[in-house]
Amino acid sequence: MVCCSVSIRHHAIEIARRLSDAGHTAWFAGGCVRDRLLGAAPKDYDIATSATPAQILALFPGGNEIGAHFGVILVKAHGHPFEIATFRTDGSYRDGRRPESVTFATAEEDAQRRDFSINGLFENPVSGEIIDFVGGRADLQARILRAIGTPTERFQEDALRLMRGVRFASTLDFDIDPATRSALRDNADRLRKISPERIRDEFSRLIVHPHRARGLDLLVETGLIRHVVPEVLDLMGCEQPPQWHPEGDVFVHTRLMLEMLRPEPSLELCLAVLLHDIGKPATFAVDPDGRIRFNGHDAVGAQMAEEILRRLRYPNDTIAAVREIVATHMQFMHVQQMRTAKLKRFMARPTFDDDLELHRVDCASSNGFTDNYEFLLEKSDAFASEPLIPPPLVTGRDLIAYGLAPGPHFKPILDAIETEQLEGRLATREEALGKLDVLVRLTPASGD
């Protein structure tokens, strides 16, 4: 990774040097400068320059005019893409998303149009000198997120900056400048102008980060959560049975789980943890003896999770995985009573690794019980010598050979054979055919 980062920087320096050799100013800009000053290896390098798009293309004939109207040209070097942008100022943002026009300008004017001071820094690629027109270096040292200029104006220009602000503050673990924090709250409703896809992408980056719990806190505190997953607000104050959840209400429980996740969890797991109890407020009930119950909250939550993720335009495979995890998370309490065949099928599901991690943090954040988790770890070791679901000993072709026409009656017969195989009572095809002979005689032929 370090070698790759060094190589990318080397290629970026080559591009900047070609621009400067032609008489243009060419500096690294934005996130790559910020990350390097924070001691992190930048994944990408953006280059800001005094060269116009036409001058850039003259130096890099293969460049892609991805945003020439906005002064942005995409250049590839050794297979890696680099964005080269002409210094500019932006016109009005009537749609709250992008400027209607741009004017090529000086580097200092370019810095003033950017979102946050820590993203408004430039670096001379050759000398390493940091060029700071906006006080970004001081804010990096103080670990403060501050909007450039007037915060409300920055958020009115592009409301997605509201989400970016929360993401930067949480992922970098920075405090938010009071004026910027106030503007985040005051302008939260502007997020309505932003497409679900853009909100989704920022939210995904926030929720998979190790500081995801703080990110959730900031979304709630600023009011942005109302335009992302407003259902989360219903978790706050939703009481739980204290004998099972001494940690507090459903929101506190969910937040703790997000903090406890293993390093580098999948997006599906993070979303499932956030939404695993989203059905509890809708199913809250109190027995005559005073016990709190959430009957069916797993099924209700699975449906709600699907609706939420569709609203945010997540891909179908992500939605399906999250729904499966939410729908089955209560089944872990029964795993020690499952027959071997059912347990193997349960463990063979594609989402099982994420299921198991959700169960671990579900218990760790509440009652602390580990019996079922440890049981499944032991079973994983015990079953490791062969596939959980081995190749079938018989197939539908065997049923056809017995004179049955294909139809829905095939499934219970094949499932019964597979169950016997998973339980260890059938080991060979000959044994399975013998069992099949019995089952077929008990099954009416199709068309009778």
N, C-alpha and C positions, 0 to 999 in steps of 0.2 A: 504493500500500500504506500509506504514512504517513497519507494523507488518510483512508483507510478506518479505520485504527486510531484516529485522532483522533475520527472520527465515532462509532465504537463506544464509546469512552470517554465521549464527550458524552452518549450515550443512557444509559450506565450511571450517570452522575452524575445524570441526570434521575430515574431510578428510585430511586436512593438518597435524593435530595432529597425525593421524595414521601413516602418512609418516615419520614425525619427530621422533615419538616413535620407529620406525624401524631403526633409524640412518641416515635418509636422510634429506637434506635441503628441505624445502617446503615453498614457499612464494606465496602470491597473486601477480599477475602480470598484467600490462597493464591498460586497461580501468577502471577496478574496483578500482584500486589505484588512478588513475587520478580523477575519479568522486567523490570518497570519500573526497579527498583533496579539491575539489571544492565545497563541501557541498551538493552534490547530492547523492541520494541513488542508488548504483549500482544495475542493473537488473540481472547481471550475474557475477560470479567470476571464473577467470581462475587461475590455480595453476601451478607454475613453480617449478621444483624439480630436485634434483641431481639424483633421482632414474631413472633407465633405464625403458623402457616399460615392460620388463620382470619382473622387480622388482615391478612395479606398479600393474601389473596383478596378481602377487603373493599375494599382499595385498588386491586387489579388484578383485576377480575371475570373477565377473560378468561384468567386464569392457569391453567396445567395442573398438576394435582396429581400430578407424576411420582413424588414420594416424600413425600407428606404425612405418612406414618407416621414418616418420618425427618426431617420438618421441611423438606422441599425443595419449592419451587414454581417452575415454569418460566414466565417472563414474556417475551413478545416485544415488542420496541420497534423500530418501523421495519423489521420483518422479521428482526431479529437476536434469537436466544434468549439469555436471561440466567437463571441459576439463582440463586434467593434462598433461603437456608437459615437457619433459626432457630438461634441459638446453642444448643449441646447438649452433653451428655455421652453416651457410648455404654454400653450394657449389655454383657453377655458375648458373645463371638464363638465360639459352639460349633462353627460350621462352618468357622472359619478364613477367613471371607470377609466377612460382614456382621454387625452387632450384632443381637441378638434384640430389643432394645428401645432406646429413647433417652429421655433426660430433658432437657427444655429447661433451659438453664443460663445462666451468665454468659459473657461474651466470653473471659475468662481461662481458664475451664474448657474452653471450646470449643477454644482454642488447644492445650491440653494433650492433646487426643484425636487431634490430627493426626499425620502420619507423621514428617516431617523438619522441623527448625527453620526451614529456608529456606522451607518451605511453611506455616509457622505464623504468618506476619506479617499484620497488618491495616493498612489505610490509610484515613484519613478522606478521602472523595472531595472534600469541599469545601475543606478546609484543606491537604490533602496530608500531614498529620502521619502518621508511621508509629507504629503501636502494636505493641509487641514484648514479649510475655510469655515468650518461650522462647529468647531469645538468637539469634534468626535473623539479625538484621542484622549482628552480629559475625561469625557464620559465613559470611555472604555476603562480607564484606570479607576474611575469611581464606581464602575459597574452600574451605570444608570442608563435607562432607555429614555431618550428625549426626542420629541419631534423637532424637525428643523423649522425655524420660524414660528408661525402661529399654528399650534396643533390643529385647531378646528379647520383651518384652511387646508392643511395637508389631508385630513380625513374627508373633507368635502370634495377634494380633487379625485380621490380614489378611495372608496369606502372599504375596499379589501385591506387597506392599510390598518384598519381596526383589528382584523384577524391577525395580520402580520405582527402588529405591535404586541399582542398577547403572546403570540408564538415566540417572538424574540425574547420577551421578558422571561418567559417560563423556561425555554430551552437554554438560554444563557445564564439563567438564575440572576437576572438583573432587577434592581428596583426600578420603578417607573417614576419619572419626574412628576411632581404633583400636578402641574398644568396639563401634561400629557395624559395622566390618569383621569383627570376631570373631563378632558375632551373625549376620551374613550367612552366614558359613561354618557356624556351629553349627546354624542353622535351615534350611539349604538343602533338606533333605528335606521340609520342610513344603510345598514347592511342589507336591507330589503332590496336595494338596487342591484345587488351583486348576484350573479347566477349561482345556482346550487352547486354547479361543478367547481367553481373557483373557491367557494366556501368549503366544499368537501376536501379539496386538495390541501388547503391550509389546515383544516381540522385533522386530517389524516397525519400530517407531519407532526402536529402537536401531540396527538394521542399515542403515537408509538414512541415518543421520546421518554427517557427515564424520568424527566420532570413532569410527566403528564398530569399528575395530581394537582400540581400548582397551576398548570395550564387550565385545568377544569375550574379551579378556584377563581382564577382571573376572568374566565368566561362568565362565571356566575356573578362575580363582583361588578363587572362592567356592564352587565345586562346583555352581552352579546349572545349568551346561551339561548336567549329567547328566539334567536334567528338561526340557531344551529340545531340543538336538540332541546326544545323547551320542556319536553316531558321530564327532563332531569330535575326541574324545579319541584315537581310533585314528590320526589324522593325526600326532599327536605321536610322534616317534621313528621314523616311517616314512621310511626313507632313500630318496634319489633318485639317479639317475646324476649324479655330480659334473660331468661334462663338459657336461651340459645344465642342471643345477640347482646351481650353485655356492653358492646362497643358503642351502641347508640342507634340512631335512626338509619333508614335505608341509604341515605346519601353518605353518611359517615362510613357505613359499611363498604359501600361501593368505592369511595375515595381511598380507603385503606387497601382494598384489593388492588387498585391501580398502582399504588406505591409498592406493593409486595411482589409484583410480577418479576419473573426471571429476566435477565438481560436479553435485549433484542427480541422481544416478543413479536409475533406476527400481527399485522393490522387486524386480521379477523379476531384474534384473541383479545386484543385491546378493546375493540368494539363490543365483543361479547361480554367482557367484564363490565364495561360501562352500562350495558343494556340487560344484563342477566336478570336483574330484579325490577326491570322497568314496569312489569305488570303488577307489582305489589300494591301500589296505591289503588288501582282499579279493583283489586280483589280483597282489600282489607276488610276483615270482619272480626267481631269479638264474640266468643262463645258465652253462654249464660254463666259459666264459671269464671269469666273474665280473661280467658286465654285468647291471645291474638292469633289469627290464622290468615293465610293467604292462599286459599284453596284454588288450584288451577293457575297460579300465577306464572308457571313455566310456559303453559300453552298460550295464555294471554300475552305474555311477554314476547314469545316467539313471533306472534302476529304483529305486535307493536314494533318489534325490532325490524321486521321486514318493511313495514310502512315507513318507518323513519329513514331507513337506508335507501329505499326507493325515492323518497322525497329529496335526498341528498345526491341522487344519481350514482350510487355505487354500482359497480359491475354485478351482474347476476350471480357470478360464482362467489363473490364476497358475501352477497346477501344470503345465498343459500347456506354457506358455511356458518355464518353468524346465527342464522335462524336455527340451524341444527344444534349448535352449541347451547344456545339459550333454551331450546325445547327439551334438551336431555339432561340439563345440569342437575336436576333433582333425582335422577336415576342412580346416582352414585351411592345413595343411602341403602340401596338394595343389592349392591354388587356381590356381597358375601353370601347372599341367598340365591343367586342365579345359578342355574344348571350350567355345566361346562359349555354346552353348545351356545346358549344364550350369551354367556360371558365372552366367549370368543368372538361372536358376532358384534357384540358391544365394543370390544377392544379393536376390532378390525375396521371400524369406521374411519374414513379419511381424516376426520376432525379429532380423533381420539387424543393425540398429544396435547392439543389445545384444550380439549375437555378436561384432561387430567390436571393441567396447570391451573385452569380456572377452579377446579375442585380444591386444589391445594391452598390457593389464596383465599378461597371462600371460607374454608375451615380456619385457616391461620388468622384471619381477620375477625373471627367471631368466637366459636366455641372451642377452637384449638384441637378438635378431634382429628386424629391422623390414621385411625384404624383402617378405613376403606382405602385411603391413599397408599398406605404401606402394603395392604393386601394386593392391590393392583400392581405395585412394583414387584412383589414376589411372583405374581402370576406372569408378569411380563418376562421375568427371568425363566420361569418354568416352561413357558410356551415358546421360548426363543429358538429352540432347536429346529422348528419347522414352521411353515406358514400358518398363521391363525386360521385362515380359510384355505385348505389345500385344494388342488385340482379335484373336480368331482369324479367320483368313481363311476357314475352313470349319467347320461344326458337325455335330452328329449328324443334323440335318435333311438335310444333303447326303448322308450315308450312307444314310438312309432312302430318299431320292430315287433312290439307286442300287440299291434293292431289298433292302438289308440290314435284317434285323429288329434292333431294339435289343438289346444284350447286351454282355458283357464284352469282346468282340472290337472294340468301338468304340474303346476307350482306346488300344491300341497304334497304331491307324491315325491317330487325332487327334494323339497324341503325336509321331508321326513327322512329320506335317505341321507341327506347332508347332516341332519341332526345326529343320526346314529354314527356317522363317520366322525363328527366332532366330539362325540362322547367317547369315542374309542372302541365302540362295539362292532364297527365294520372297518376292516383294514385293507381288504383286497377287492378287486372288481368282481371276482367270483362270489364273494360273500354278499356284495351289494346287489348283484343280479338275483341271488336267492331271495333276499329281502324284497326286491322289486317284484319278483314273481308273486309274492303274497299280496303286496299292495295293489298290483294291477288286477288281480282276481277280485279284489274288494271294490274296484272302481268301475262303474258302468262305462261301457264303450261309448265314445262320442257318437251322437246321432240316435242312441237308443230311446 
